[in-house]
């Protein structure tokens, strides 16, 4: 698993995450951002953390796993 992708993203107070089939919306006191998730990447809220995982171990999927986690961490 990706070293970057496996780290959970802590959600600060006041930040809301709305996850739909292919879109992730992060809303907080500074505004709202949207991310179009790839079908191979799964994003779930686990308590006070946002967890990103992948469906397979293909090279491109592994790269997108770390990228998606980094982008979502920057959004939060």
C-alpha positions in Angstrom: 0.0 0.0 0.0 1.1 3.5 -0.7 3.0 5.2 2.2 1.1 8.4 1.6 -2.2 6.8 0.7 -2.5 4.7 3.9 -2.4 7.7 6.3 -5.8 8.8 7.5 -6.7 12.4 7.2 -7.8 14.0 10.5 -10.9 16.1 10.2 -10.8 19.3 12.3 -13.9 20.6 14.0 -16.2 22.6 11.7 -15.2 20.6 8.5 -18.0 18.6 6.9 -17.3 16.0 4.2 -20.0 14.8 1.9 -19.2 11.7 -0.1 -21.3 10.7 -3.1 -20.6 8.0 -5.7 -18.0 9.9 -7.7 -17.7 13.3 -5.9 -16.2 14.3 -2.5 -17.2 17.7 -1.1 -15.3 19.3 1.7 -16.9 22.3 3.4 -15.5 24.4 6.2 -15.2 27.9 7.6 -13.0 29.0 4.7 -15.3 27.7 1.9 -16.2 24.6 -0.1 -14.1 22.4 -2.5 -15.1 19.5 -4.7 -13.0 16.5 -5.8 -14.0 14.1 -8.6 -13.0 10.7 -7.3 -11.8 8.0 -9.7 -13.8 4.7 -9.7 -10.8 2.7 -8.4 -10.4 5.0 -5.4 -12.7 4.7 -2.3 -13.1 7.5 0.2 -14.9 6.9 3.5 -15.3 8.9 6.8 -14.2 6.8 9.7 -14.9 8.6 13.0 -12.9 11.9 12.9 -10.7 10.7 10.0 -11.0 10.6 6.2 -9.7 7.3 4.8 -8.7 6.7 1.2 -8.2 3.2 -0.2 -7.8 1.6 -3.6 -9.5 -1.4 -5.3 -6.5 -3.0 -7.0 -2.7 -2.9 -7.1 -2.1 -1.8 -10.7 0.7 0.8 -11.0 -1.6 3.6 -12.2 -4.1 2.9 -9.4 -1.3 3.0 -6.8 -0.2 6.4 -8.1 -3.7 7.8 -8.0 -4.2 6.5 -4.5 -1.4 8.7 -3.1 -2.5 11.6 -5.3 -6.1 11.4 -4.2 -5.0 11.3 -0.5 -2.7 14.3 -1.0 -5.4 16.3 -2.8 -8.0 15.6 -0.2 -5.6 16.4 2.7 -5.0 19.8 1.1 -8.7 20.4 0.7 -9.3 19.7 4.4 
